[in-house]
Amino acid sequence: MIPHEVVKMNVIEGVPMVKAWRVYLKLTQAEVAKRAGITQATLAHIQNSEGTSHKGTCQQCLNAR
């Protein structure tokens, strides 16, 4: 189940889903990137251009929590 706060950020406020989850979990970009095994710059790119990232990289971010 997706928490209401994440849905609100994404649907109402227009925050990309990856960023909404990161903010909800109170993690920095650096923390998520380290856990996912990617650079902070890559995570920033994913957050700013959602839908154009490699599926495997997005899965790494989801597994980083």
Secondary structure as the mmCIF struct_conf table of DSSP 4:
data_model
#
loop_
_struct_conf.conf_type_id
_struct_conf.id
_struct_conf.beg_label_comp_id
_struct_conf.beg_label_asym_id
_struct_conf.beg_label_seq_id
_struct_conf.end_label_comp_id
_struct_conf.end_label_asym_id
_struct_conf.end_label_seq_id
HELX_RH_AL_P HELX_RH_AL_P1 HIS A 4 VAL A 7
HELX_RH_PI_P HELX_RH_PI_P1 LYS A 8 ILE A 12
BEND BEND1 GLU A 13 GLU A 13
HELX_RH_AL_P HELX_RH_AL_P2 MET A 17 TYR A 24
TURN_TY1_P TURN_TY1_P1 LEU A 25 LYS A 26
HELX_RH_AL_P HELX_RH_AL_P3 GLN A 29 ALA A 36
TURN_TY1_P TURN_TY1_P2 GLY A 37 GLY A 37
BEND BEND2 ILE A 38 ILE A 38
HELX_RH_AL_P HELX_RH_AL_P4 GLN A 40 ASN A 48
BEND BEND3 SER A 49 SER A 49
TURN_TY1_P TURN_TY1_P3 GLU A 50 GLY A 51
BEND BEND4 THR A 52 SER A 53
HELX_RH_AL_P HELX_RH_AL_P5 LYS A 55 ASN A 63
TURN_TY1_P TURN_TY1_P4 ALA A 64 ALA A 64
#
